[in-house]
Amino acid sequence: MAERFERHRQAWTQDEIRKLHMLAGKGMSLKAIAKALTRSEESTKDRAKADGLTIAKLR
């Protein structure tokens, strides 16, 4: 069974946003970033898009 996150619709903190920018800059995958932030992939992707970040697509 997939990992479930218990946080629902939590506001993003400045610390989380900084970490998102740093990890995306390092070229990490969406799944790895979401896990590091303990957020869903969908939430992470939406926040990255809102901030104009691109997340590497690993093949």
Phi, psi and omega in degrees: 000142182293153178293141180246138178260133183275348180280133179232123176053043177279142177293149179280132177272161179300324180296317179294321180294318177300316181295320178300313180298317181296312183293321178295323178295331179280352178085024179286158180283161179302316182298316180293319179295315181300319180293319180296328181268356187050049176230162179288158179297322181297314179297317180296317180296318180297318180293319179297319180294319179296328180270358180076024180269151172247134180253132183300139175260108181277139182247000000 
